[in-house]
């Protein structure tokens, strides 16, 4: 029994230091952050793409951790220059696999569950995306700094979400709309779920009125 406990402790310590080594490797080689690239809707240079792939290959050959698998999963979701559609689909499939491995190792990380939902959406697995999205809310009801991404993913799978998840999503829309007027502009100009957003905002008449005013504004080039 004591021997098993010692082995478990050694494994946890080894995993911890492997995570530190992985982070240090990223910093040393100057590989880009996949999340930073994704949030700016950008792509990466072939050189940066090779650096990311090299880091993932090295990490997966040693001891894959929740952190390294999450990094590799996000890296596979980034648009790569000159990549054919078939290869992009394969990358999305690998992203799902890496992120599933990450949540298996760290099941209470709501942000990783959200990334897994996004990867499944990209891969066309809507039911799996909805399940991961539901779990992200169950694990992390408040995703600090990630509300915008969570709403974006949620809008693409509304019809598959649990009622309680929809309620949480609607609460987040109301909270973000009240806290940041610019977010209302973003929703009005880029959302493909205008009717859903408008219906949600009727719970707050002032927000609803402001939102509809933005929706009805003509494009800048047509304003008098």
N, C-alpha and C positions, 0 to 999 in steps of 0.2 A: 504493500500500500504506500509506504513511504517512498519507494522507488518511483512509483507512478506520479506521485506529487512532485518529486524532484524533476522528473522528465517534463511535466506540464510547465513547471516554472522555467526550466531551461528553454522550452519552446517559446514561451511568451517573451522572455528576455531576448532570445534570438530574433523573434519577429520585430520587436521594438527597435533593435539596433539595425536590422535590415531596412526598416522604414527610414531611419536616420541616414543610412548610407545612400538610399535611393534619392532622398531630397538633396543630399550633398552632391550627388552625381548630376542632377538636373542643373544645380547652380554652377557646377564646375564647367560643364560643356556649353552652358548658355542656351539650352533648349527652350523653345517658347512654351508658355502656358497655354494648353489647349482651350481652357475656359476663357482666357483673355481674348484669344482669336475668335472664338465662337460669339462672344458677347458684342464684339465689334463688327460682326458679319464679314469678317475678312478671310483671306486665304493665306497660305504660307509659301515661302520660296522653296524650290526643290532642295536646297541645302538644309533649311530648317526641317523640312519633312524627313530627310534622311537622319538628322540628329534625333528627332523624336522616335522614329522607328528603331534606331539603334539602341536607345535607352530602354524601350519596351522589350526588345529582344533580350538584352542583358538581364533585365529585371525578371523576366519570365523564366530564364534559364537557371537562376539562383533560387530564391525563395519568394514567390509572388505574395505580396501583401495586399491588404485592402486598398492601401494608398496607391501602390504601383499599378494595380489592376484598374483602379478608377482613372488614373492618368492615361493608361493605354486605351481604355474604352473611349474616353473623350477625344484622344488623339485620332482614333479611327473615324470619328464623326466629322472631322474638319475637311472642308473642301480642298482637294489636292489638285495642283495645276496639271493639265494634260492627262487626267485619269479618265478612262472609259467608264461608261455607265455600269457595265458588268462588274468592274473592279470596285466601283463605289458601293454597289450592292453587297459585295463580299465584305468590304470594310464595315458596313453597317452591321452585318451579321456577326463579325468579330467583336464589334463594340458591345453588342448585346451579351456575348459570351463573357467578355472581360468584366463588364459591370455586374453580371449575375455572380461571377466569382467574387467580386468585391463585396456585394451585399451578403453573400454567404459567410464571409469572414467578419463582416461588421454589419449585422442586420438592423441595428438601431440608428443607422446614419440615414436620415430622411433625405438629405441632399443627393446621396448616391442613388436612392430609389427614384428620385426625380430624374436624374441623368439616365437611369435605366428606362424610365418611361419615354424619355425623348429619343433614346436609341431605338426602342421598339417602334415608335411612330415613324422614324426615318426608315426602318426596315419593313414597314407595312404591317407590323403585328399589332393591330389595334386593341385586341382583347388583352394581350399581355401588357400593352402600354397602360391600359386602364387599370389593370390589377396593380402594377407597379406604382401608378399615380395615386391610387387609393391608399396604398401602403405608405407612401411618402407623407400623406396627411396624418395617417394614424401614428406614425413614428415621430414626425415633427410638425405639429399643427401650425407653428409659426416658423417660417423659413426666412430668417433675417437676411436681407440683401438679395433674396432669390425670388421674391414675389412676382416680379415681372416675367421671369422665365417660367415660373410655375403656371401663371395664367396663360402664357403663350402655348405651353404644352396642353394644358387643360382644354383650351378652346378647340383643339383638333380632335378631341375624343369625348366631347360632352355627352354624346348619346350612350356611351358605354360606362359612364361613371355611376357609382353608388349615390343614392339620394343624399346621404350624409356628407359625401365629398362635394357634391354640388352646393350644398348649404355653406360649406367652408369656403368654397371658391367664390361664391357670391359675397360672403362677408369680406373676403380679401379685396374684391373689386370695390366695395363701398369704402373700405378703409384706405386703400391706395388713392381712390378718387378724391376723398376728403383731405388727405394729407398732401397730395401733390397734384395741383391743377394741370401741370404739363402731362401727367399720365392720362388724364381725360382726353387731351388732344391726341396723344398717341393711340388710344383706344378708338377714337372717332375716325382717325385717318388711316389706320392700318388694320383694324380688326375685321375679320370676316364673319364676326358674330355680332353685328350691330344690334339686331333685334334682341338677342339674349342679354347683351350689356344694357341696353335701354330698359328692358323689362326689370333687370336687377336694380337699376338706379331709381326706379319709381318708388322704392322704399325711402329714398331721400329726395323730396321734391326739388330742393335747390340744386342738388347735383344733377338730377335728371334734366332740369331746365338748362343748366349750363352745358351739359353734354349735347343736347339736341341743338342748341345754338351753334356749337362747334360743327356738328354734323352737317348743318344746313349752310355753313359758310361756303361761298364759292372758292375755287382754287385761286391762289394768289394772282395768277396771270389774268383772271377774269374780273377781279375786283375793280370797282369804279373809284 
